[in-house]
Amino acid sequence: MMSAPSFAAQRIPREMSESRPDPRELSTRTGRIDAPGKDRDDFVRATYLSARSYPSLVRDAQQFSSLVRTKQEGDVLSAVRIIEPAVERIEVLSDAGGPSVYVDVGLESLVPLAVTGEGFVRVFSIAVELTASRRGVLLVDEIDNGLHYSVMRELWALLRRFCQAHEVQVFATSHNDELLTSAMEVFAGEDDMLGVFRIDRRDGVHVAARYDAPMQKAILGEGFEVRG
């Protein structure tokens, strides 16, 4: 199961590939891309969150621990509070299977992240990956999975703030017209912040159609079929 891999393309010397298996090649056989990052000007961190697989809670724990060390966990706390305002803190504890994330919601004991609900886990994963992807790219498939329509405006407002603070570009897909409408409302007047694209069928060919600011305003007034 592949969940949120960060990767950098790297050419493998021929003599190396012929002499012994490369670890990066082996990792792709298991469905996971885990190539080492490079400290170079042309390297861009790219992270993908799938709609079809549950997030890797071990990876989330490791990523969150890194944010705690750099005192950036506050962004994640503010994010998950749009789902559960009672969250007081988030801890990473050692379990038999490795590090696990636990949430303090004011009960007698901490609650494992895995049982907090799909929407909570989704927002936690997005916030962790976005905060950790400074000057990078975050791709999220079906970004609204597990989320109630009532939090969508808050989600977009949060993403706008995080993207500006961490200089991250987010590419998100959805089949939810309420999510699209809330995004255009939150980014109204900020033409350079939101790009809207739809896969349209024109003359028997599928094309990626871009909807600019005037067209987005028309969509808000007349409605829009997100499925093309």
C-alpha positions in Angstrom: 0.0 0.0 0.0 1.5 3.3 -1.0 0.8 6.3 1.2 2.3 9.8 0.8 5.7 8.9 -0.8 8.2 11.7 -1.1 10.6 11.1 -4.0 13.3 12.6 -6.2 14.0 11.3 -9.7 17.6 10.1 -9.9 19.5 8.4 -12.6 21.2 5.1 -11.6 24.6 4.4 -13.1 24.6 1.5 -15.5 27.4 -0.3 -13.7 25.5 -0.1 -10.4 22.3 -1.5 -11.9 24.1 -4.4 -13.5 26.2 -5.3 -10.5 23.6 -5.5 -7.8 19.9 -4.6 -7.2 19.3 -1.0 -6.2 17.2 -0.4 -3.0 15.1 2.1 -4.8 14.2 -0.4 -7.5 13.3 -3.0 -4.8 11.1 -0.5 -3.0 8.9 0.0 -6.1 8.1 -3.7 -6.2 6.3 -3.3 -2.9 4.3 -0.2 -4.2 6.4 2.3 -2.2 8.7 4.9 -3.7 11.3 6.0 -1.1 14.3 7.5 -2.9 16.6 9.7 -0.8 16.2 13.5 -1.1 19.0 15.7 -2.4 20.1 19.1 -1.0 20.2 20.9 -4.3 18.5 23.9 -5.8 16.5 22.1 -8.5 15.0 19.5 -6.1 11.4 19.9 -5.2 9.7 17.8 -2.6 6.6 16.2 -4.0 4.1 14.4 -1.7 1.0 12.4 -2.8 -1.9 11.5 -0.6 -4.1 8.9 -2.1 -7.9 8.7 -1.9 -7.9 4.9 -2.1 -5.5 3.9 0.7 -5.5 4.7 4.4 -2.7 7.0 5.4 0.4 5.4 6.9 0.1 6.2 10.6 3.7 5.3 11.2 4.8 7.8 8.6 2.5 10.4 10.0 4.0 9.8 13.5 7.5 10.2 12.1 6.6 13.3 10.2 4.8 14.9 13.2 7.8 14.1 15.4 10.0 16.1 13.0 7.6 19.0 13.2 7.7 18.9 17.0 11.5 19.1 16.9 11.2 22.3 14.8 8.3 23.7 16.9 5.8 23.6 14.0 3.3 21.3 15.6 1.0 24.3 16.3 -0.1 24.3 12.6 -1.3 20.7 12.8 -3.2 21.4 16.1 -5.0 24.4 14.5 -5.9 22.2 11.5 -7.4 19.2 13.4 -9.4 21.6 15.6 -11.7 22.4 12.7 -12.8 18.8 13.1 -12.6 18.4 16.9 -12.3 21.7 18.8 -11.6 19.8 22.0 -8.1 18.7 21.0 -5.6 19.9 23.6 -2.4 18.3 22.3 -1.0 15.6 20.1 1.6 13.1 21.3 3.8 10.5 19.6 4.3 7.5 21.8 6.2 4.2 21.3 4.0 1.1 20.9 5.0 -2.5 20.1 4.6 -1.9 16.4 6.5 1.4 16.3 5.6 5.1 16.9 1.9 6.0 17.1 0.0 9.2 17.3 -2.3 9.9 20.2 -4.7 12.8 20.7 -5.7 14.5 24.0 -9.3 15.5 23.8 -9.8 16.0 27.6 -10.6 12.4 28.5 -8.9 10.4 31.2 -6.5 8.8 28.6 -5.2 9.7 25.2 -7.0 8.5 22.1 -5.2 6.7 19.3 -5.3 8.7 16.1 -6.5 5.6 14.2 -9.9 5.7 16.1 -10.6 9.4 15.8 -12.5 9.1 12.5 -11.7 9.3 8.8 -12.1 13.1 8.6 -9.8 13.8 11.5 -7.1 11.5 10.1 -7.5 13.0 6.7 -7.0 16.6 8.0 -4.1 15.5 10.2 -2.3 13.9 7.3 -2.9 16.9 5.0 -1.7 19.3 7.7 1.4 17.2 8.5 2.5 16.7 4.9 1.8 20.3 3.9 3.7 21.7 6.9 6.6 19.4 6.2 6.7 20.2 2.4 8.1 23.7 2.6 8.7 25.1 -0.9 7.3 21.9 -2.3 4.2 20.4 -3.9 1.4 18.5 -2.2 -1.0 16.4 -4.4 -4.2 15.2 -2.7 -6.7 12.9 -4.5 -10.3 13.5 -3.5 -9.3 16.0 -0.8 -12.8 16.0 0.8 -12.9 12.3 1.6 -14.3 11.8 5.1 -15.1 15.5 5.6 -18.5 17.0 6.4 -19.6 19.8 4.1 -19.8 22.2 7.1 -16.0 22.3 7.5 -15.1 22.9 3.8 -14.8 26.7 4.1 -12.5 26.3 7.1 -10.5 23.7 5.3 -9.8 26.1 2.3 -9.0 29.0 4.6 -6.6 26.8 6.4 -5.0 25.6 3.2 -4.6 29.2 2.0 -2.8 30.2 5.2 -0.6 27.1 5.2 0.3 27.5 1.5 1.4 31.1 2.0 3.3 30.4 5.2 5.2 27.4 3.9 5.3 28.3 0.2 3.6 25.1 -0.9 1.6 24.5 -4.0 -1.4 22.2 -3.6 -3.0 20.2 -6.4 -6.3 18.7 -5.2 -9.0 16.7 -7.0 -12.7 16.4 -6.0 -16.1 15.4 -7.4 -17.9 17.5 -4.8 -19.6 20.7 -6.0 -19.9 22.0 -2.5 -16.2 21.8 -2.0 -15.5 23.7 -5.3 -18.0 26.4 -4.4 -16.5 26.9 -0.9 -13.0 27.1 -2.5 -14.1 29.8 -4.9 -15.8 31.7 -2.1 -12.8 31.6 0.2 -10.4 32.7 -2.6 -12.8 35.3 -4.1 -10.7 38.4 -5.2 -7.4 36.5 -5.1 -7.2 35.5 -8.7 -3.6 34.3 -8.5 -4.3 31.9 -5.6 -6.8 29.5 -7.0 -6.8 27.6 -10.3 -9.9 25.6 -11.3 -9.6 22.9 -14.0 -12.1 20.3 -15.2 -11.7 17.3 -17.5 -14.1 18.2 -20.3 -15.0 16.2 -23.4 -14.8 18.4 -26.5 -15.2 17.1 -30.0 -14.8 13.5 -28.7 -11.6 14.3 -27.0 -10.9 14.7 -23.2 -9.1 18.0 -22.4 -8.1 19.8 -19.2 -10.1 23.0 -19.3 -9.0 25.9 -17.2 -11.7 28.2 -15.7 -10.3 31.7 -15.0 -11.5 34.2 -12.4 -14.5 35.6 -14.5 -15.6 32.1 -15.3 -15.4 31.2 -11.6 -17.6 34.1 -10.8 -20.1 32.8 -13.4 -20.0 29.3 -11.8 -20.8 30.7 -8.4 -23.9 32.4 -9.9 -25.1 29.6 -12.1 -23.8 26.4 -10.7 -21.3 23.9 -12.1 -21.2 20.2 -12.9 -17.9 19.1 -11.5 -17.9 15.7 -13.3 -17.6 17.3 -16.7 
